[in-house]
Amino acid sequence: MIVEMSNPRFPPKSEKEKMAVELNSEATTLQRIKSGKLVEGLEHMSPTYLEGIKRILTVSADTELISAPAYFRAAQDAPSLNAFGTAISIVQDELAHAHIAYRLLEDLGADKDWLIYQRPAGEWKYPYAFDVPLDSWYELVVANAFYDQAGYELLSDVYHSTTFGPWKRALAKVDKEETFHLRHGQQWIRRLAPDLDEREKLQRAADWMFMLTVEWFGLPDSEKRHTEQLDYGFKGRSNDTLRQAWMAKVVPFCEEVGIKVPAHLDQELGTYVIDVPFPASFDAPNKRWLLEDGPIGWDQVLKRWKGRGPMNQEYVASLQRGWTPTS
């Protein structure tokens, strides 16, 4: 099957504009995967596989890249020069992780420069949580403990399960660095939490960030739309399974350090249960959940996600500032 590599969301480089790539049939690609072989490039992909891997790579790349200005903003509130330096090293890691995913997208026919420097801010694909500003060191370390734990769960799952060989090999390094990021947050929280005043500041951050990270894993399995992520082995576990894995790490940690979060382990079911209306409306400018209004539908959550949040334009502009075309 001949497929033109000219998707409006992934405009090809000028020298590739007239390039056509012969892709496998769905049956051939699925047979390769079932036989235990990795997909190494376009020559092994069906059209559905190609579009699916581009979608998940774009979300990963955008998430890693947008975290850089988000973390840098909060790092400026670091309590010491050493702490600031550690936060900046995390920012550098995130930039490198983003480069890996964008470079793989380039190999699949995408225009990397367009994706990073020319794409409108509203078209970026990353968790809504990063559209809410991190304004303090307390919010940064909670983000490391919550957001980076979520990133670790997702990328670790991809690392162990993905059928796309180039990404699997690249994630060996990313997996280890994400572990460092989440431990940075945990260590700082353990250091600060024994002081009641410091713990209160951490608690205020957790009050809005916990539920945003619960949302991070996407639609519940009953409403999932892109089933090829599991069918083609882009990931090994479903959204709800990953959400449970994240809570199994974060909820006990919060209990250990004395931070209250609205979730608990149901001993009979063996699963974590959310103790507040979920999903719920979120007042982003005031960093406040409108729990008194009760639960809302996922269609309303999707509307908020697609509308982006208060920092979307500013963060993307900071990444695109100063870019000039090379030709």
FIMI-297843 format. One record per residue (C-alpha): z, x, y; residue in three letters. Coordinates in steps of 0.25 Angstrom, whole numbers. Each point is the difference from the previous one (the first is absolute). Layout:
N
<r z="Z" x="X" y="Y" residu="ALA"/>
...
REM end
This chain:
327
<r z="0" x="0" y="0" residu="MET"/>
<r z="-4" x="5" y="14" residu="ILE"/>
<r z="10" x="-2" y="11" residu="VAL"/>
<r z="-2" x="4" y="14" residu="GLU"/>
<r z="12" x="8" y="5" residu="MET"/>
<r z="0" x="-7" y="14" residu="SER"/>
<r z="12" x="-9" y="1" residu="ASN"/>
<r z="4" x="-3" y="15" residu="PRO"/>
<r z="14" x="3" y="-3" residu="ARG"/>
<r z="-4" x="14" y="-6" residu="PHE"/>
<r z="-12" x="4" y="8" residu="PRO"/>
<r z="-7" x="12" y="-7" residu="PRO"/>
<r z="-2" x="13" y="6" residu="LYS"/>
<r z="-14" x="1" y="7" residu="SER"/>
<r z="-6" x="9" y="-11" residu="GLU"/>
<r z="4" x="-10" y="-10" residu="LYS"/>
<r z="-4" x="-13" y="7" residu="GLU"/>
<r z="-12" x="-1" y="-9" residu="LYS"/>
<r z="7" x="5" y="-12" residu="MET"/>
<r z="0" x="-10" y="-12" residu="ALA"/>
<r z="10" x="3" y="-12" residu="VAL"/>
<r z="-2" x="-5" y="-14" residu="GLU"/>
<r z="13" x="-6" y="-4" residu="LEU"/>
<r z="4" x="-4" y="-14" residu="ASN"/>
<r z="1" x="-14" y="-6" residu="SER"/>
<r z="13" x="-7" y="0" residu="GLU"/>
<r z="0" x="1" y="-15" residu="ALA"/>
<r z="-3" x="15" y="0" residu="THR"/>
<r z="11" x="3" y="9" residu="THR"/>
<r z="10" x="-8" y="-7" residu="LEU"/>
<r z="-4" x="7" y="-13" residu="GLN"/>
<r z="2" x="14" y="6" residu="ARG"/>
<r z="14" x="-4" y="5" residu="ILE"/>
<r z="4" x="-7" y="-14" residu="LYS"/>
<r z="-4" x="13" y="-7" residu="SER"/>
<r z="10" x="8" y="8" residu="GLY"/>
<r z="-10" x="7" y="9" residu="LYS"/>
<r z="2" x="2" y="15" residu="LEU"/>
<r z="-10" x="-5" y="10" residu="VAL"/>
<r z="-4" x="13" y="7" residu="GLU"/>
<r z="-10" x="-5" y="10" residu="GLY"/>
<r z="-10" x="-10" y="5" residu="LEU"/>
<r z="-9" x="2" y="-13" residu="GLU"/>
<r z="12" x="-6" y="-8" residu="HIS"/>
<r z="2" x="-12" y="9" residu="MET"/>
<r z="-4" x="-14" y="0" residu="SER"/>
<r z="-2" x="-8" y="13" residu="PRO"/>
<r z="14" x="-7" y="-2" residu="THR"/>
<r z="7" x="13" y="-3" residu="TYR"/>
<r z="-6" x="7" y="12" residu="LEU"/>
<r z="4" x="-11" y="10" residu="GLU"/>
<r z="14" x="-1" y="-7" residu="GLY"/>
<r z="3" x="15" y="1" residu="ILE"/>
<r z="-5" x="1" y="14" residu="LYS"/>
<r z="9" x="-12" y="4" residu="ARG"/>
<r z="13" x="7" y="-6" residu="ILE"/>
<r z="-4" x="14" y="5" residu="LEU"/>
<r z="-1" x="-6" y="14" residu="THR"/>
<r z="13" x="-7" y="0" residu="VAL"/>
<r z="7" x="13" y="-5" residu="SER"/>
<r z="-8" x="9" y="10" residu="ALA"/>
<r z="4" x="-9" y="12" residu="ASP"/>
<r z="14" x="-2" y="-4" residu="THR"/>
<r z="2" x="16" y="-1" residu="GLU"/>
<r z="-7" x="2" y="13" residu="LEU"/>
<r z="7" x="-11" y="8" residu="ILE"/>
<r z="14" x="5" y="-4" residu="SER"/>
<r z="-3" x="13" y="8" residu="ALA"/>
<r z="1" x="-6" y="14" residu="PRO"/>
<r z="11" x="-10" y="-5" residu="ALA"/>
<r z="9" x="11" y="-6" residu="TYR"/>
<r z="-3" x="10" y="12" residu="PHE"/>
<r z="5" x="-11" y="10" residu="ARG"/>
<r z="13" x="-1" y="-7" residu="ALA"/>
<r z="1" x="15" y="-3" residu="ALA"/>
<r z="2" x="2" y="15" residu="GLN"/>
<r z="14" x="-6" y="-1" residu="ASP"/>
<r z="4" x="11" y="-10" residu="ALA"/>
<r z="14" x="5" y="1" residu="PRO"/>
<r z="-4" x="14" y="-1" residu="SER"/>
<r z="-11" x="10" y="1" residu="LEU"/>
<r z="1" x="2" y="-15" residu="ASN"/>
<r z="-1" x="-15" y="-3" residu="ALA"/>
<r z="-12" x="-1" y="9" residu="PHE"/>
<r z="-7" x="11" y="-7" residu="GLY"/>
<r z="3" x="-7" y="-14" residu="THR"/>
<r z="-6" x="-13" y="6" residu="ALA"/>
<r z="-12" x="7" y="5" residu="ILE"/>
<r z="-2" x="6" y="-14" residu="SER"/>
<r z="0" x="-14" y="-6" residu="ILE"/>
<r z="-11" x="-4" y="11" residu="VAL"/>
<r z="-8" x="12" y="-4" residu="GLN"/>
<r z="1" x="-4" y="-15" residu="ASP"/>
<r z="-5" x="-15" y="3" residu="GLU"/>
<r z="-12" x="6" y="8" residu="LEU"/>
<r z="-4" x="8" y="-12" residu="ALA"/>
<r z="2" x="-12" y="-9" residu="HIS"/>
<r z="-9" x="-8" y="9" residu="ALA"/>
<r z="-11" x="11" y="-1" residu="HIS"/>
<r z="0" x="0" y="-15" residu="ILE"/>
<r z="-3" x="-15" y="0" residu="ALA"/>
<r z="-10" x="0" y="11" residu="TYR"/>
<r z="-7" x="12" y="-6" residu="ARG"/>
<r z="-2" x="-8" y="-13" residu="LEU"/>
<r z="-5" x="-12" y="7" residu="LEU"/>
<r z="-10" x="10" y="7" residu="GLU"/>
<r z="-5" x="4" y="-14" residu="ASP"/>
<r z="-2" x="-15" y="-3" residu="LEU"/>
<r z="-10" x="-1" y="11" residu="GLY"/>
<r z="10" x="-4" y="12" residu="ALA"/>
<r z="-1" x="6" y="13" residu="ASP"/>
<r z="13" x="7" y="2" residu="LYS"/>
<r z="-1" x="2" y="15" residu="ASP"/>
<r z="-3" x="-15" y="2" residu="TRP"/>
<r z="12" x="-4" y="-8" residu="LEU"/>
<r z="9" x="8" y="7" residu="ILE"/>
<r z="-5" x="1" y="15" residu="TYR"/>
<r z="-9" x="-12" y="2" residu="GLN"/>
<r z="5" x="-11" y="-8" residu="ARG"/>
<r z="7" x="-11" y="8" residu="PRO"/>
<r z="15" x="0" y="-1" residu="ALA"/>
<r z="1" x="-14" y="-5" residu="GLY"/>
<r z="-9" x="4" y="-12" residu="GLU"/>
<r z="10" x="11" y="-5" residu="TRP"/>
<r z="6" x="-4" y="-14" residu="LYS"/>
<r z="15" x="4" y="-1" residu="TYR"/>
<r z="13" x="-7" y="-2" residu="PRO"/>
<r z="5" x="-8" y="12" residu="TYR"/>
<r z="13" x="7" y="0" residu="ALA"/>
<r z="-6" x="12" y="8" residu="PHE"/>
<r z="-5" x="-9" y="11" residu="ASP"/>
<r z="15" x="-2" y="4" residu="VAL"/>
<r z="5" x="12" y="8" residu="PRO"/>
<r z="10" x="10" y="-5" residu="LEU"/>
<r z="8" x="3" y="12" residu="ASP"/>
<r z="12" x="9" y="-5" residu="SER"/>
<r z="4" x="10" y="-10" residu="TRP"/>
<r z="8" x="-11" y="-8" residu="TYR"/>
<r z="-13" x="-8" y="-1" residu="GLU"/>
<r z="-8" x="12" y="-5" residu="LEU"/>
<r z="10" x="4" y="-11" residu="VAL"/>
<r z="0" x="-14" y="-4" residu="VAL"/>
<r z="-15" x="0" y="0" residu="ALA"/>
<r z="0" x="12" y="-9" residu="ASN"/>
<r z="10" x="-7" y="-10" residu="ALA"/>
<r z="-7" x="-13" y="0" residu="PHE"/>
<r z="-15" x="2" y="4" residu="TYR"/>
<r z="-2" x="14" y="-7" residu="ASP"/>
<r z="7" x="-6" y="-13" residu="GLN"/>
<r z="-10" x="-11" y="1" residu="ALA"/>
<r z="-11" x="10" y="2" residu="GLY"/>
<r z="5" x="8" y="-12" residu="TYR"/>
<r z="0" x="-12" y="-9" residu="GLU"/>
<r z="-14" x="-3" y="3" residu="LEU"/>
<r z="-6" x="14" y="0" residu="LEU"/>
<r z="8" x="4" y="-13" residu="SER"/>
<r z="-5" x="-12" y="-7" residu="ASP"/>
<r z="-15" x="3" y="5" residu="VAL"/>
<r z="3" x="15" y="-5" residu="TYR"/>
<r z="4" x="-4" y="-14" residu="HIS"/>
<r z="-10" x="-12" y="-1" residu="SER"/>
<r z="-13" x="3" y="8" residu="THR"/>
<r z="-13" x="1" y="-7" residu="THR"/>
<r z="-6" x="7" y="12" residu="PHE"/>
<r z="1" x="15" y="-4" residu="GLY"/>
<r z="-1" x="7" y="14" residu="PRO"/>
<r z="11" x="-9" y="5" residu="TRP"/>
<r z="9" x="2" y="-12" residu="LYS"/>
<r z="-1" x="15" y="1" residu="ARG"/>
<r z="2" x="0" y="16" residu="ALA"/>
<r z="13" x="-9" y="-2" residu="LEU"/>
<r z="7" x="11" y="-8" residu="ALA"/>
<r z="4" x="6" y="13" residu="LYS"/>
<r z="2" x="-13" y="8" residu="VAL"/>
<r z="10" x="-5" y="-10" residu="ASP"/>
<r z="9" x="12" y="2" residu="LYS"/>
<r z="0" x="-1" y="15" residu="GLU"/>
<r z="3" x="-14" y="1" residu="GLU"/>
<r z="12" x="2" y="-8" residu="THR"/>
<r z="4" x="10" y="10" residu="PHE"/>
<r z="-2" x="-10" y="11" residu="HIS"/>
<r z="9" x="-11" y="-6" residu="LEU"/>
<r z="11" x="10" y="-4" residu="ARG"/>
<r z="0" x="4" y="15" residu="HIS"/>
<r z="3" x="-14" y="4" residu="GLY"/>
<r z="11" x="-2" y="-11" residu="GLN"/>
<r z="7" x="13" y="3" residu="GLN"/>
<r z="1" x="-3" y="15" residu="TRP"/>
<r z="5" x="-14" y="-3" residu="ILE"/>
<r z="10" x="6" y="-9" residu="ARG"/>
<r z="4" x="9" y="11" residu="ARG"/>
<r z="1" x="-11" y="11" residu="LEU"/>
<r z="5" x="-12" y="-8" residu="ALA"/>
<r z="15" x="5" y="-1" residu="PRO"/>
<r z="2" x="-2" y="15" residu="ASP"/>
<r z="1" x="-14" y="3" residu="LEU"/>
<r z="-7" x="0" y="13" residu="ASP"/>
<r z="-12" x="8" y="-6" residu="GLU"/>
<r z="0" x="-9" y="-12" residu="ARG"/>
<r z="-2" x="-12" y="10" residu="GLU"/>
<r z="-12" x="6" y="6" residu="LYS"/>
<r z="-6" x="2" y="-14" residu="LEU"/>
<r z="4" x="-14" y="-3" residu="GLN"/>
<r z="-8" x="-5" y="12" residu="ARG"/>
<r z="-12" x="7" y="-5" residu="ALA"/>
<r z="1" x="-5" y="-14" residu="ALA"/>
<r z="2" x="-14" y="5" residu="ASP"/>
<r z="-15" x="-1" y="4" residu="TRP"/>
<r z="-6" x="11" y="-9" residu="MET"/>
<r z="4" x="-4" y="-13" residu="PHE"/>
<r z="-7" x="-13" y="-1" residu="MET"/>
<r z="-13" x="6" y="7" residu="LEU"/>
<r z="0" x="10" y="-12" residu="THR"/>
<r z="2" x="-11" y="-10" residu="VAL"/>
<r z="-13" x="-6" y="6" residu="GLU"/>
<r z="-6" x="14" y="-1" residu="TRP"/>
<r z="-5" x="-2" y="-14" residu="PHE"/>
<r z="-9" x="-12" y="3" residu="GLY"/>
<r z="-2" x="-14" y="-5" residu="LEU"/>
<r z="8" x="-4" y="-12" residu="PRO"/>
<r z="-8" x="1" y="-13" residu="ASP"/>
<r z="-2" x="-15" y="0" residu="SER"/>
<r z="-9" x="1" y="13" residu="GLU"/>
<r z="-6" x="14" y="-3" residu="LYS"/>
<r z="-15" x="0" y="4" residu="ARG"/>
<r z="-5" x="14" y="-4" residu="HIS"/>
<r z="3" x="0" y="-15" residu="THR"/>
<r z="-10" x="11" y="-3" residu="GLU"/>
<r z="12" x="10" y="5" residu="GLN"/>
<r z="6" x="-3" y="-14" residu="LEU"/>
<r z="-13" x="-3" y="-8" residu="ASP"/>
<r z="-6" x="14" y="4" residu="TYR"/>
<r z="13" x="8" y="0" residu="GLY"/>
<r z="1" x="3" y="15" residu="PHE"/>
<r z="15" x="-3" y="-2" residu="LYS"/>
<r z="8" x="-3" y="-13" residu="GLY"/>
<r z="11" x="-10" y="5" residu="ARG"/>
<r z="-2" x="-13" y="8" residu="SER"/>
<r z="5" x="-3" y="14" residu="ASN"/>
<r z="13" x="-7" y="-5" residu="ASP"/>
<r z="3" x="11" y="-10" residu="THR"/>
<r z="-1" x="11" y="10" residu="LEU"/>
<r z="8" x="-9" y="10" residu="ARG"/>
<r z="11" x="-1" y="-11" residu="GLN"/>
<r z="-1" x="15" y="-2" residu="ALA"/>
<r z="3" x="3" y="14" residu="TRP"/>
<r z="12" x="-9" y="1" residu="MET"/>
<r z="5" x="6" y="-12" residu="ALA"/>
<r z="1" x="13" y="7" residu="LYS"/>
<r z="3" x="-5" y="15" residu="VAL"/>
<r z="11" x="-11" y="-3" residu="VAL"/>
<r z="9" x="9" y="-8" residu="PRO"/>
<r z="-1" x="11" y="10" residu="PHE"/>
<r z="3" x="-9" y="12" residu="CYS"/>
<r z="12" x="-5" y="-8" residu="GLU"/>
<r z="5" x="14" y="-2" residu="GLU"/>
<r z="0" x="4" y="15" residu="VAL"/>
<r z="5" x="-13" y="5" residu="GLY"/>
<r z="-13" x="-6" y="6" residu="ILE"/>
<r z="-1" x="-15" y="-3" residu="LYS"/>
<r z="-14" x="-5" y="-4" residu="VAL"/>
<r z="-4" x="-15" y="-4" residu="PRO"/>
<r z="-3" x="3" y="-14" residu="ALA"/>
<r z="8" x="1" y="-13" residu="HIS"/>
<r z="-2" x="2" y="-15" residu="LEU"/>
<r z="0" x="-13" y="-8" residu="ASP"/>
<r z="7" x="5" y="-13" residu="GLN"/>
<r z="-5" x="-11" y="-9" residu="GLU"/>
<r z="-15" x="1" y="5" residu="LEU"/>
<r z="1" x="15" y="1" residu="GLY"/>
<r z="-8" x="0" y="13" residu="THR"/>
<r z="4" x="1" y="15" residu="TYR"/>
<r z="0" x="-13" y="8" residu="VAL"/>
<r z="-2" x="-1" y="15" residu="ILE"/>
<r z="12" x="-7" y="6" residu="ASP"/>
<r z="-7" x="-5" y="13" residu="VAL"/>
<r z="-12" x="-9" y="2" residu="PRO"/>
<r z="-12" x="8" y="-4" residu="PHE"/>
<r z="-11" x="1" y="5" residu="PRO"/>
<r z="5" x="-3" y="14" residu="ALA"/>
<r z="-4" x="1" y="14" residu="SER"/>
<r z="2" x="13" y="8" residu="PHE"/>
<r z="2" x="2" y="15" residu="ASP"/>
<r z="-6" x="14" y="1" residu="ALA"/>
<r z="3" x="3" y="15" residu="PRO"/>
<r z="15" x="-3" y="-3" residu="ASN"/>
<r z="0" x="6" y="-14" residu="LYS"/>
<r z="6" x="-13" y="-5" residu="ARG"/>
<r z="-2" x="-9" y="-12" residu="TRP"/>
<r z="0" x="-15" y="3" residu="LEU"/>
<r z="7" x="-3" y="-13" residu="LEU"/>
<r z="6" x="-13" y="7" residu="GLU"/>
<r z="-14" x="-6" y="-1" residu="ASP"/>
<r z="0" x="1" y="-15" residu="GLY"/>
<r z="-11" x="5" y="-9" residu="PRO"/>
<r z="-15" x="0" y="4" residu="ILE"/>
<r z="-13" x="1" y="-8" residu="GLY"/>
<r z="-7" x="13" y="-3" residu="TRP"/>
<r z="-12" x="-5" y="8" residu="ASP"/>
<r z="9" x="1" y="12" residu="GLN"/>
<r z="4" x="14" y="-4" residu="VAL"/>
<r z="-15" x="4" y="-2" residu="LEU"/>
<r z="-3" x="-5" y="14" residu="LYS"/>
<r z="11" x="9" y="6" residu="ARG"/>
<r z="-5" x="12" y="-8" residu="TRP"/>
<r z="-14" x="-3" y="4" residu="LYS"/>
<r z="4" x="-1" y="15" residu="GLY"/>
<r z="7" x="13" y="-1" residu="ARG"/>
<r z="13" x="3" y="7" residu="GLY"/>
<r z="4" x="6" y="14" residu="PRO"/>
<r z="-3" x="15" y="-3" residu="MET"/>
<r z="-14" x="-1" y="-7" residu="ASN"/>
<r z="-8" x="2" y="12" residu="GLN"/>
<r z="9" x="11" y="6" residu="GLU"/>
<r z="1" x="8" y="-13" residu="TYR"/>
<r z="-15" x="-1" y="-4" residu="VAL"/>
<r z="-3" x="4" y="15" residu="ALA"/>
<r z="9" x="13" y="-2" residu="SER"/>
<r z="-8" x="4" y="-12" residu="LEU"/>
<r z="-14" x="-3" y="6" residu="GLN"/>
<r z="3" x="7" y="13" residu="ARG"/>
<r z="-9" x="11" y="4" residu="GLY"/>
<r z="-10" x="-2" y="-11" residu="TRP"/>
<r z="-15" x="3" y="3" residu="THR"/>
<r z="-11" x="-2" y="-9" residu="PRO"/>
<r z="-6" x="13" y="-6" residu="THR"/>
<r z="-15" x="-5" y="1" residu="SER"/>
REM end
